Amino acid sequence: MKDAVLRAVKKAKESSKPRNFTQSMEMCINLQGLDMKKTENRVKEDFVLPNGRGKDVKIGIFASGDMALRAKKENLSVFDEEDIGKLAKDKKLAKKVANSHDFFIAQTDYMALVGKSLGPIFAPRGKTPAPLPPTASLDPILNKLKKTVKIKSYNQPVIHTLVGSEKMDDEKLAENISEIIKFFEKKFEKGFDNIKSVYIKTSMGPAVKLEDFK
């Protein structure tokens, strides 16, 4: 499988026209033989890519005091209790904040307030914050989130997900893709037989079919 993935990555890059920005590398997985109405067949996973996303992520944090100070040093967007109140009153602004960030963290004593005030807007977008004790180090969770992509199938047998950026080494991209395919092979009862096809592409380029994913 690895050689086939590597060939698809190279072809996807070669087929894509140069842009004035760094394109994401994406994959599309088409499933088959699954009733997507059944909960066990749906996918909702925060997947940690072995070689990271290849691009910066924007992370917001609901915190105050020492944790807020430490978060600012890490260039996180910091929202305190007053900010939460403002967002709760301005749904348009809350949606903008939710959509403009990849992930959120919340000081544990802020979780209830965030859930009550912003849950209806953040949760459907998959932006529910990860809880973190006020005295905990930010490094472990930040390192993890910087490598994480969200994989979600909704009710359709088609899944689109980020696998890196076009500037990443081909081998590293191939490893990211291979690990995602292995995840699906293990998740479903019939393994590879539940995967109909896999395509690799840059964000603006044509899709390249992966000829062998087993």
GULUM-621568 format. One record per residue (C-alpha): residue number from 1; residue in one letter; chain; x, y, z. Coordinates in nm, 2 decimals. Each point is the difference from the previous one (the first is absolute). Layout:
<atom n="NUM" res="A" chain="A" east="X" north="Y" up="Z"/>
...
This chain:
<atom n="1" res="M" chain="A" east="0.00" north="0.00" up="0.00"/>
<atom n="2" res="K" chain="A" east="0.28" north="0.24" up="0.09"/>
<atom n="3" res="D" chain="A" east="0.14" north="0.02" up="-0.35"/>
<atom n="4" res="A" chain="A" east="-0.34" north="0.05" up="-0.15"/>
<atom n="5" res="V" chain="A" east="-0.07" north="0.28" up="0.24"/>
<atom n="6" res="L" chain="A" east="0.33" north="0.16" up="-0.07"/>
<atom n="7" res="R" chain="A" east="-0.07" north="0.00" up="-0.38"/>
<atom n="8" res="A" chain="A" east="-0.34" north="0.15" up="0.06"/>
<atom n="9" res="V" chain="A" east="0.15" north="0.28" up="0.21"/>
<atom n="10" res="K" chain="A" east="0.26" north="0.08" up="-0.26"/>
<atom n="11" res="K" chain="A" east="-0.26" north="0.00" up="-0.28"/>
<atom n="12" res="A" chain="A" east="-0.24" north="0.22" up="0.20"/>
<atom n="13" res="K" chain="A" east="0.28" north="0.26" up="0.05"/>
<atom n="14" res="E" chain="A" east="0.11" north="-0.02" up="-0.36"/>
<atom n="15" res="S" chain="A" east="-0.36" north="0.04" up="-0.13"/>
<atom n="16" res="S" chain="A" east="-0.07" north="0.31" up="0.21"/>
<atom n="17" res="K" chain="A" east="0.06" north="0.34" up="-0.15"/>
<atom n="18" res="P" chain="A" east="0.23" north="0.23" up="0.20"/>
<atom n="19" res="R" chain="A" east="-0.18" north="0.24" up="0.23"/>
<atom n="20" res="N" chain="A" east="0.11" north="0.31" up="0.20"/>
<atom n="21" res="F" chain="A" east="-0.08" north="-0.18" up="0.32"/>
<atom n="22" res="T" chain="A" east="0.09" north="-0.34" up="0.16"/>
<atom n="23" res="Q" chain="A" east="-0.27" north="-0.25" up="-0.09"/>
<atom n="24" res="S" chain="A" east="-0.12" north="-0.26" up="0.24"/>
<atom n="25" res="M" chain="A" east="0.02" north="-0.37" up="-0.09"/>
<atom n="26" res="E" chain="A" east="-0.33" north="-0.18" up="0.03"/>
<atom n="27" res="M" chain="A" east="-0.14" north="-0.34" up="-0.04"/>
<atom n="28" res="C" chain="A" east="-0.35" north="-0.13" up="-0.08"/>
<atom n="29" res="I" chain="A" east="-0.11" north="-0.34" up="0.12"/>
<atom n="30" res="N" chain="A" east="-0.31" north="-0.16" up="-0.15"/>
<atom n="31" res="L" chain="A" east="-0.15" north="-0.28" up="0.21"/>
<atom n="32" res="Q" chain="A" east="-0.23" north="-0.28" up="-0.10"/>
<atom n="33" res="G" chain="A" east="-0.21" north="-0.28" up="0.15"/>
<atom n="34" res="L" chain="A" east="-0.08" north="0.21" up="0.31"/>
<atom n="35" res="D" chain="A" east="-0.33" north="0.13" up="0.14"/>
<atom n="36" res="M" chain="A" east="0.10" north="0.35" up="0.09"/>
<atom n="37" res="K" chain="A" east="-0.32" north="0.04" up="0.20"/>
<atom n="38" res="K" chain="A" east="0.15" north="-0.23" up="0.26"/>
<atom n="39" res="T" chain="A" east="0.21" north="0.18" up="0.26"/>
<atom n="40" res="E" chain="A" east="0.28" north="-0.26" up="0.00"/>
<atom n="41" res="N" chain="A" east="0.07" north="0.07" up="-0.37"/>
<atom n="42" res="R" chain="A" east="0.03" north="0.37" up="0.04"/>
<atom n="43" res="V" chain="A" east="0.34" north="0.16" up="0.05"/>
<atom n="44" res="K" chain="A" east="0.08" north="0.29" up="0.23"/>
<atom n="45" res="E" chain="A" east="0.37" north="-0.01" up="0.08"/>
<atom n="46" res="D" chain="A" east="0.27" north="0.24" up="0.11"/>
<atom n="47" res="F" chain="A" east="0.28" north="-0.17" up="-0.18"/>
<atom n="48" res="V" chain="A" east="0.37" north="0.08" up="0.08"/>
<atom n="49" res="L" chain="A" east="0.21" north="-0.01" up="-0.32"/>
<atom n="50" res="P" chain="A" east="0.34" north="-0.15" up="0.07"/>
<atom n="51" res="N" chain="A" east="0.18" north="0.28" up="-0.20"/>
<atom n="52" res="G" chain="A" east="-0.24" north="0.28" up="0.08"/>
<atom n="53" res="R" chain="A" east="-0.21" north="0.23" up="-0.22"/>
<atom n="54" res="G" chain="A" east="0.28" north="0.19" up="-0.16"/>
<atom n="55" res="K" chain="A" east="-0.18" north="0.33" up="0.07"/>
<atom n="56" res="D" chain="A" east="-0.06" north="0.22" up="0.30"/>
<atom n="57" res="V" chain="A" east="-0.32" north="-0.05" up="0.20"/>
<atom n="58" res="K" chain="A" east="-0.20" north="0.27" up="0.17"/>
<atom n="59" res="I" chain="A" east="-0.09" north="-0.09" up="0.35"/>
<atom n="60" res="G" chain="A" east="-0.22" north="0.19" up="0.24"/>
<atom n="61" res="I" chain="A" east="-0.01" north="-0.04" up="0.38"/>
<atom n="62" res="F" chain="A" east="-0.26" north="0.09" up="0.26"/>
<atom n="63" res="A" chain="A" east="0.21" north="0.09" up="0.31"/>
<atom n="64" res="S" chain="A" east="0.10" north="0.26" up="0.25"/>
<atom n="65" res="G" chain="A" east="0.29" north="0.07" up="0.23"/>
<atom n="66" res="D" chain="A" east="0.33" north="-0.19" up="-0.04"/>
<atom n="67" res="M" chain="A" east="-0.13" north="-0.23" up="-0.27"/>
<atom n="68" res="A" chain="A" east="-0.12" north="0.30" up="-0.20"/>
<atom n="69" res="L" chain="A" east="0.35" north="0.16" up="0.03"/>
<atom n="70" res="R" chain="A" east="0.17" north="-0.32" up="-0.11"/>
<atom n="71" res="A" chain="A" east="-0.24" north="-0.04" up="-0.29"/>
<atom n="72" res="K" chain="A" east="0.07" north="0.35" up="-0.13"/>
<atom n="73" res="K" chain="A" east="0.37" north="-0.09" up="-0.01"/>
<atom n="74" res="E" chain="A" east="-0.09" north="-0.29" up="-0.22"/>
<atom n="75" res="N" chain="A" east="-0.19" north="0.24" up="-0.23"/>
<atom n="76" res="L" chain="A" east="-0.34" north="-0.16" up="0.08"/>
<atom n="77" res="S" chain="A" east="-0.32" north="0.20" up="-0.03"/>
<atom n="78" res="V" chain="A" east="-0.10" north="0.05" up="0.37"/>
<atom n="79" res="F" chain="A" east="-0.37" north="0.05" up="0.11"/>
<atom n="80" res="D" chain="A" east="-0.08" north="0.08" up="0.36"/>
<atom n="81" res="E" chain="A" east="-0.34" north="0.00" up="0.18"/>
<atom n="82" res="E" chain="A" east="-0.09" north="0.34" up="-0.14"/>
<atom n="83" res="D" chain="A" east="0.08" north="-0.10" up="-0.35"/>
<atom n="84" res="I" chain="A" east="-0.22" north="-0.31" up="0.03"/>
<atom n="85" res="G" chain="A" east="-0.28" north="0.23" up="0.11"/>
<atom n="86" res="K" chain="A" east="0.05" north="0.22" up="-0.31"/>
<atom n="87" res="L" chain="A" east="0.00" north="-0.30" up="-0.23"/>
<atom n="88" res="A" chain="A" east="-0.31" north="-0.14" up="0.16"/>
<atom n="89" res="K" chain="A" east="-0.18" north="0.32" up="-0.08"/>
<atom n="90" res="D" chain="A" east="0.13" north="0.03" up="-0.35"/>
<atom n="91" res="K" chain="A" east="-0.06" north="-0.32" up="-0.19"/>
<atom n="92" res="K" chain="A" east="0.14" north="0.13" up="-0.32"/>
<atom n="93" res="L" chain="A" east="0.33" north="0.08" up="0.17"/>
<atom n="94" res="A" chain="A" east="-0.01" north="-0.34" up="0.18"/>
<atom n="95" res="K" chain="A" east="-0.04" north="-0.18" up="-0.33"/>
<atom n="96" res="K" chain="A" east="0.29" north="0.20" up="-0.15"/>
<atom n="97" res="V" chain="A" east="0.23" north="-0.09" up="0.29"/>
<atom n="98" res="A" chain="A" east="-0.10" north="-0.37" up="-0.02"/>
<atom n="99" res="N" chain="A" east="0.06" north="-0.01" up="-0.37"/>
<atom n="100" res="S" chain="A" east="0.33" north="0.18" up="0.00"/>
<atom n="101" res="H" chain="A" east="0.16" north="-0.24" up="0.25"/>
<atom n="102" res="D" chain="A" east="0.11" north="-0.36" up="-0.05"/>
<atom n="103" res="F" chain="A" east="-0.02" north="-0.10" up="0.36"/>
<atom n="104" res="F" chain="A" east="-0.10" north="0.13" up="0.35"/>
<atom n="105" res="I" chain="A" east="0.12" north="-0.08" up="0.35"/>
<atom n="106" res="A" chain="A" east="-0.17" north="0.10" up="0.32"/>
<atom n="107" res="Q" chain="A" east="0.12" north="0.04" up="0.35"/>
<atom n="108" res="T" chain="A" east="-0.20" north="-0.27" up="0.19"/>
<atom n="109" res="D" chain="A" east="-0.19" north="0.25" up="0.21"/>
<atom n="110" res="Y" chain="A" east="-0.12" north="0.17" up="-0.32"/>
<atom n="111" res="M" chain="A" east="-0.14" north="-0.31" up="-0.16"/>
<atom n="112" res="A" chain="A" east="-0.35" north="0.03" up="0.14"/>
<atom n="113" res="L" chain="A" east="-0.03" north="0.37" up="-0.09"/>
<atom n="114" res="V" chain="A" east="0.13" north="-0.06" up="-0.35"/>
<atom n="115" res="G" chain="A" east="-0.24" north="-0.29" up="-0.05"/>
<atom n="116" res="K" chain="A" east="-0.30" north="0.20" up="0.12"/>
<atom n="117" res="S" chain="A" east="0.09" north="0.32" up="-0.18"/>
<atom n="118" res="L" chain="A" east="0.16" north="-0.12" up="-0.33"/>
<atom n="119" res="G" chain="A" east="-0.08" north="-0.37" up="-0.02"/>
<atom n="120" res="P" chain="A" east="-0.29" north="0.04" up="-0.26"/>
<atom n="121" res="I" chain="A" east="0.24" north="0.18" up="-0.23"/>
<atom n="122" res="F" chain="A" east="0.33" north="-0.18" up="0.06"/>
<atom n="123" res="A" chain="A" east="-0.11" north="-0.36" up="0.04"/>
<atom n="124" res="P" chain="A" east="-0.16" north="-0.04" up="-0.35"/>
<atom n="125" res="R" chain="A" east="0.32" north="0.13" up="-0.15"/>
<atom n="126" res="G" chain="A" east="0.21" north="-0.25" up="0.18"/>
<atom n="127" res="K" chain="A" east="0.16" north="0.28" up="0.21"/>
<atom n="128" res="T" chain="A" east="-0.08" north="-0.12" up="0.35"/>
<atom n="129" res="P" chain="A" east="0.31" north="0.09" up="0.21"/>
<atom n="130" res="A" chain="A" east="0.22" north="-0.26" up="0.15"/>
<atom n="131" res="P" chain="A" east="0.02" north="0.05" up="0.38"/>
<atom n="132" res="L" chain="A" east="0.33" north="0.08" up="0.17"/>
<atom n="133" res="P" chain="A" east="0.06" north="0.05" up="0.38"/>
<atom n="134" res="P" chain="A" east="0.12" north="0.36" up="0.08"/>
<atom n="135" res="T" chain="A" east="0.34" north="-0.12" up="0.11"/>
<atom n="136" res="A" chain="A" east="0.07" north="-0.24" up="-0.28"/>
<atom n="137" res="S" chain="A" east="0.27" north="0.05" up="-0.26"/>
<atom n="138" res="L" chain="A" east="-0.12" north="0.12" up="-0.34"/>
<atom n="139" res="D" chain="A" east="0.28" north="-0.18" up="-0.19"/>
<atom n="140" res="P" chain="A" east="-0.15" north="-0.35" up="-0.02"/>
<atom n="141" res="I" chain="A" east="-0.34" north="0.10" up="-0.13"/>
<atom n="142" res="L" chain="A" east="0.14" north="0.26" up="-0.24"/>
<atom n="143" res="N" chain="A" east="0.24" north="-0.25" up="-0.15"/>
<atom n="144" res="K" chain="A" east="-0.28" north="-0.24" up="-0.05"/>
<atom n="145" res="L" chain="A" east="-0.25" north="0.25" up="-0.15"/>
<atom n="146" res="K" chain="A" east="0.26" north="0.12" up="-0.24"/>
<atom n="147" res="K" chain="A" east="0.01" north="-0.35" up="-0.15"/>
<atom n="148" res="T" chain="A" east="-0.38" north="-0.07" up="0.02"/>
<atom n="149" res="V" chain="A" east="-0.26" north="-0.01" up="-0.27"/>
<atom n="150" res="K" chain="A" east="-0.37" north="-0.05" up="0.03"/>
<atom n="151" res="I" chain="A" east="-0.14" north="-0.30" up="-0.19"/>
<atom n="152" res="K" chain="A" east="-0.38" north="0.00" up="-0.02"/>
<atom n="153" res="S" chain="A" east="-0.24" north="-0.19" up="-0.22"/>
<atom n="154" res="Y" chain="A" east="-0.33" north="0.15" up="0.09"/>
<atom n="155" res="N" chain="A" east="-0.27" north="-0.22" up="-0.16"/>
<atom n="156" res="Q" chain="A" east="0.17" north="-0.05" up="-0.33"/>
<atom n="157" res="P" chain="A" east="0.25" north="-0.27" up="-0.11"/>
<atom n="158" res="V" chain="A" east="0.25" north="0.26" up="-0.11"/>
<atom n="159" res="I" chain="A" east="0.27" north="0.15" up="0.22"/>
<atom n="160" res="H" chain="A" east="0.22" north="0.30" up="-0.08"/>
<atom n="161" res="T" chain="A" east="0.30" north="0.08" up="0.22"/>
<atom n="162" res="L" chain="A" east="0.32" north="0.20" up="0.01"/>
<atom n="163" res="V" chain="A" east="0.32" north="-0.21" up="-0.01"/>
<atom n="164" res="G" chain="A" east="0.27" north="0.27" up="-0.01"/>
<atom n="165" res="S" chain="A" east="0.12" north="0.28" up="-0.23"/>
<atom n="166" res="E" chain="A" east="0.16" north="-0.01" up="-0.34"/>
<atom n="167" res="K" chain="A" east="0.34" north="0.12" up="0.14"/>
<atom n="168" res="M" chain="A" east="0.03" north="-0.31" up="0.21"/>
<atom n="169" res="D" chain="A" east="0.24" north="-0.28" up="-0.10"/>
<atom n="170" res="D" chain="A" east="-0.18" north="-0.26" up="-0.22"/>
<atom n="171" res="E" chain="A" east="0.10" north="-0.29" up="0.23"/>
<atom n="172" res="K" chain="A" east="-0.14" north="0.18" up="0.31"/>
<atom n="173" res="L" chain="A" east="-0.33" north="0.07" up="-0.18"/>
<atom n="174" res="A" chain="A" east="-0.02" north="-0.36" up="-0.12"/>
<atom n="175" res="E" chain="A" east="0.04" north="-0.12" up="0.36"/>
<atom n="176" res="N" chain="A" east="-0.27" north="0.23" up="0.12"/>
<atom n="177" res="I" chain="A" east="-0.24" north="-0.13" up="-0.27"/>
<atom n="178" res="S" chain="A" east="0.09" north="-0.36" up="0.07"/>
<atom n="179" res="E" chain="A" east="-0.07" north="0.03" up="0.37"/>
<atom n="180" res="I" chain="A" east="-0.35" north="0.14" up="-0.07"/>
<atom n="181" res="I" chain="A" east="-0.07" north="-0.29" up="-0.24"/>
<atom n="182" res="K" chain="A" east="0.11" north="-0.24" up="0.27"/>
<atom n="183" res="F" chain="A" east="-0.23" north="0.17" up="0.25"/>
<atom n="184" res="F" chain="A" east="-0.30" north="-0.06" up="-0.23"/>
<atom n="185" res="E" chain="A" east="0.11" north="-0.36" up="-0.07"/>
<atom n="186" res="K" chain="A" east="-0.01" north="-0.07" up="0.37"/>
<atom n="187" res="K" chain="A" east="-0.32" north="0.19" up="0.07"/>
<atom n="188" res="F" chain="A" east="-0.23" north="-0.19" up="-0.23"/>
<atom n="189" res="E" chain="A" east="-0.10" north="-0.36" up="0.02"/>
<atom n="190" res="K" chain="A" east="0.10" north="-0.09" up="-0.35"/>
<atom n="191" res="G" chain="A" east="0.31" north="0.21" up="0.00"/>
<atom n="192" res="F" chain="A" east="0.13" north="0.09" up="-0.34"/>
<atom n="193" res="D" chain="A" east="-0.32" north="-0.14" up="-0.16"/>
<atom n="194" res="N" chain="A" east="-0.19" north="0.29" up="0.15"/>
<atom n="195" res="I" chain="A" east="0.23" north="0.25" up="-0.18"/>
<atom n="196" res="K" chain="A" east="-0.12" north="0.05" up="-0.36"/>
<atom n="197" res="S" chain="A" east="0.27" north="0.25" up="-0.11"/>
<atom n="198" res="V" chain="A" east="0.25" north="0.26" up="0.12"/>
<atom n="199" res="Y" chain="A" east="0.10" north="0.32" up="-0.17"/>
<atom n="200" res="I" chain="A" east="0.29" north="0.24" up="0.07"/>
<atom n="201" res="K" chain="A" east="0.01" north="0.37" up="-0.11"/>
<atom n="202" res="T" chain="A" east="0.12" north="0.35" up="0.08"/>
<atom n="203" res="S" chain="A" east="-0.26" north="0.24" up="0.12"/>
<atom n="204" res="M" chain="A" east="-0.04" north="0.15" up="-0.35"/>
<atom n="205" res="G" chain="A" east="0.13" north="-0.28" up="-0.22"/>
<atom n="206" res="P" chain="A" east="-0.16" north="-0.31" up="-0.17"/>
<atom n="207" res="A" chain="A" east="-0.06" north="-0.32" up="0.20"/>
<atom n="208" res="V" chain="A" east="0.24" north="-0.29" up="-0.06"/>
<atom n="209" res="K" chain="A" east="-0.14" north="-0.35" up="0.07"/>
<atom n="210" res="L" chain="A" east="0.21" north="-0.22" up="0.23"/>
<atom n="211" res="E" chain="A" east="0.03" north="-0.32" up="-0.20"/>
<atom n="212" res="D" chain="A" east="0.09" north="-0.23" up="0.29"/>
<atom n="213" res="F" chain="A" east="-0.10" north="0.08" up="0.36"/>
<atom n="214" res="K" chain="A" east="0.03" north="-0.35" up="0.14"/>
